Amino acid sequence: MKRFYSSIFGIALLVFGAFVLFDAIVMFVIVGISRYYVQVAIGAFVVIAIFVAYRVIRNRLARKAFF
């Protein structure tokens, strides 16, 4: 059951990060480079950080024979 919740949490974080990045890209296209460049960078950083954290957590759980 714990594994089920952790995978849902990871997927939810990934979806949220992808949504943030998508929103940043859309605003970037509509408004232009000046105001939303920082938001695009933050969105990309969030997605990368979430992905890395998810991989690290999954590897740690795999070492404990959790998965």
ZIVEN-V559087 format. One record per residue. N is the residue number from 1. PSI is psi as a letter, one per 30 degrees, with the letter a starting at -180 (none if undefined). D_LAST is the distance of its C-alpha to the last C-alpha in Angstrom with 1 decimal. Layout:
BEGIN
N	PSI	D_LAST
N	PSI	D_LAST
END
This chain:
BEGIN
1	e	11.5
2	e	10.5
3	e	7.5
4	e	10.3
5	e	12.7
6	e	11.0
7	e	10.5
8	e	14.1
9	e	15.3
10	e	14.2
11	e	15.9
12	e	18.9
13	e	19.4
14	e	19.3
15	e	21.8
16	e	23.9
17	e	24.1
18	e	25.0
19	e	27.6
20	e	29.1
21	e	29.4
22	e	30.9
23	e	33.4
24	e	34.4
25	e	35.1
26	e	37.1
27	e	39.1
28	e	39.5
29	e	41.0
30	e	43.2
31	e	44.6
32	a	44.5
33	f	43.4
34	e	45.0
35	e	43.3
36	g	39.7
37	e	39.0
38	e	37.4
39	e	35.3
40	e	34.0
41	e	33.1
42	e	31.3
43	e	29.4
44	e	28.3
45	e	27.4
46	e	25.3
47	e	23.4
48	e	22.8
49	e	21.9
50	e	19.3
51	e	17.7
52	e	17.8
53	e	16.4
54	e	13.5
55	e	12.7
56	e	13.3
57	e	11.1
58	e	8.1
59	e	9.2
60	e	9.8
61	e	6.5
62	e	5.3
63	f	8.6
64	g	8.1
65	h	5.7
66	e	3.8
67	none	0.0
END
